[in-house]
């Protein structure tokens, strides 16, 4: 059974940093795209950052570009989301996602991802 388990969320500070982790089990995703999405209350789930299977392609949404970076550790079958310069607008539930597809670029649509974590709450008070 494939599982994605996020950790590292919690209460952040405006201007501060948090790092989310997502550990995958049940299969490896070394050749598959992985990404991070978030969903704030009353809003749709949106792409945040991710990377292709090879890691050669990485992409961050405009709203987080220059502040958030996705990375992966192939040996640990784990992906990370480094979040710097946090803002109150970053408050959301963050989801890790993995694709079964062999995308050479980073897919930014939720339908490209087949596996999802349970989500981890990130709160940045104003």
KAHU-V352267 format. One line per field, one symbol per residue. ss: DSSP state (@ for helix, = for strand, . for the rest). phi: phi as a letter, one per 20 degrees, with the letter a starting at -180 (. if undefined). psi: psi as a letter, one per 20 degrees, with the letter a starting at -180 (. if undefined). Layout:
# KAHU-V352267
ss->???
phi->???
psi->???
This chain:
# KAHU-V352267
ss->..=====..===.....========........======......======......===.......======....======....@@@.=======...........@@@..==...=====..
phi->.fcdcebofqeddgnecbceccedbnaecfdcfcbccbbegmcffcfdaabfgfnfdcbcfgfcgnddcebbdffelcdcceddlgcgfefaeddebcdeeefedefddfffddcceencecccfe
psi->ppqpoqriabprqpiaqqpqqopqqhrqkhjqqqrprqoqpjrqpqqgqaqrgiihpqpqqhiipihqpqrqohhilqqqoporlqqhiiprpppqqqqiqmpiropjqhiiphqqriqppppoq.
